[in-house]
Amino acid sequence: MHDMTLRLKSDASAMALGSCLRQARQRRKMTRLTLARKLGMDQSQISRIERGRMSFVSRNVQNICIFLDVQPGLFVDDPLVDQVFLQSRLLRLNALLGGQKNGDAAAVSRLLDALEAFAEAYAT
């Protein structure tokens, strides 16, 4: 993630990112108050962010994303972040496949074809 402030793609993106953050917090069985205390923020700010009341991925939003392990790449208007996000997913896929070049080559090939089609569709 960049150290600079990133603009969100749209109001819908802000709401979707906020929803992802809320779900990630809830999966960890954390209250807004607990999260706010851990990050040195006000609970009302956490609430505002989770409701999508933001136009940018500010430093506080970045801190929440890092703490909750949420990748904001799909929500921001920055091609570099999109590339980093997709690259991280490809690295994760490689790790899940055990980094092997052998195995069910046909299945891996089909999966990579589908991922390339997705990446092309996402880029337009």
CORFEN-V654538 format. One record per pair of residues at least 6 apart in sequence whose ideal C-beta (glycine too) atoms are under 7 Angstrom apart, sorted by sequence separation. I is the first residue (numbers start at 1). GAP is how many residues later the second one is. If there is no record, write none. Layout:
[[I & GAP] [I & GAP]]
This chain:
[[8 & 6] [36 & 6] [36 & 7] [54 & 7] [65 & 7] [73 & 8] [8 & 9] [73 & 9] [25 & 10] [33 & 10] [36 & 10] [32 & 11] [35 & 11] [73 & 11] [74 & 11] [97 & 11] [49 & 12] [73 & 12] [32 & 14] [71 & 14] [32 & 15] [45 & 15] [49 & 15] [57 & 15] [41 & 19] [57 & 19] [39 & 24] [39 & 25] [21 & 28] [22 & 28] [39 & 28] [21 & 29] [38 & 29] [18 & 31] [18 & 32] [18 & 33] [86 & 33] [18 & 34] [17 & 35] [15 & 37] [14 & 38] [14 & 40] [14 & 41] [21 & 43] [25 & 43] [24 & 44] [24 & 45] [8 & 46] [24 & 46] [8 & 47] [21 & 47] [7 & 48] [8 & 48] [7 & 49] [8 & 49] [21 & 49] [6 & 50] [20 & 50] [5 & 51] [6 & 51] [5 & 52] [5 & 53] [17 & 55] [17 & 58] [16 & 59] [1 & 61] [13 & 62] [9 & 66] [8 & 67] [9 & 67] [8 & 68] [9 & 68] [7 & 69] [8 & 69] [6 & 70] [7 & 70] [6 & 72] [6 & 75]]
